[in-house]
Amino acid sequence: MDTLSAIPHPELIYTPSADLIPHGVQSIVELCHHLVEYGIAHPYTLALDLTHCREAVIDWTIQGVVYAFPNLRVLILNGCTHITNECMVHIAQLPHLTGLCLRGCFMVCWGLDSLEYMGNLTALDLSGLNMAENRIKVIKKLTRLTNLNLSYCSGLTCTSLAGLAGVVPFTTLSLCKMRGVNNATLKRIATITTLTTINLSYNSRVTDTGLAYLRSMPLLANLNISQCDKITDLGVGMFTGTSPIANVNVQYCRQISAELRSRLAYAPITA
């Protein structure tokens, strides 16, 4: 999920690297407070990506970030495994936040309840987290959300995923390698008529029957079903010819013939 693409001015994106933080956790907090003073970052920095210095990021770090950059629009914390539920309380104090990436932040669980105070979010990446049923209810309160990534999340069922249908106006939904995804899930997803991109890769319970539901979606242009081993030519064939879908990713689908692959308009889909 590329949340940085929404930032109009590249100079307002800051990505500190690990070599800027030689002394560990305390120095990254100090870094946040002094970036503007030393002219390294713009005083109105809109996006901060801490992925490359994730080993030094803890809850206290996030508190410092919120204090130093109150105008943040995007915060990327991918792989910051040392942050806990407490950090979400601090993040909720960013009034202009539109993009949040918590990919692989495994210690964040009930802290996701704080998402309900982030009503301006349009892009949210929770991939790899433990998502209990009640946390889906919080997501349903984010009425401006258009891009949601729940790939590799545990704790979700077909029923809870179906509960997202018709509530939030998604355009991009990623459900890669999800145990709760099956044909019944796709039937409900098909009712989200605003979707343009869906990632269903690595879901072994999805079959041609489930794909048939998606064919009725009026805006769907990109479909990733790579590594869905039960998909056959019959199912994918429904998206050729008159279908509005421009790109279908069938990489590593063992039951798709070479002839059909050659007929598909394919471009890599990263959602």
Secondary structure, DSSP 4 states (H G I P E B T S, - for coil): --GGGG-S-GGGEE---GGG-TT-HHHHHHHHHHTTTTTSS-TT--EEE-GGGGGG--HHHHHHHHHH-TT-SEEE-TT-TT--THHHHHHTT-TT--EEE-TT-TT-SGGGGGGGG-TT--EEE-TTSB--HHHHHHHTT-TT--EEE-TT-BS--HHHHHTTTTTS--SEEE-TT-TT-SHHHHHHHTT-TT--EEE-TT-TT--HHHHHHHTT-SS--EEE-TT-TT--HHHHGGGSTT-S--EEE-TT-TTS-HHHHHHS-------
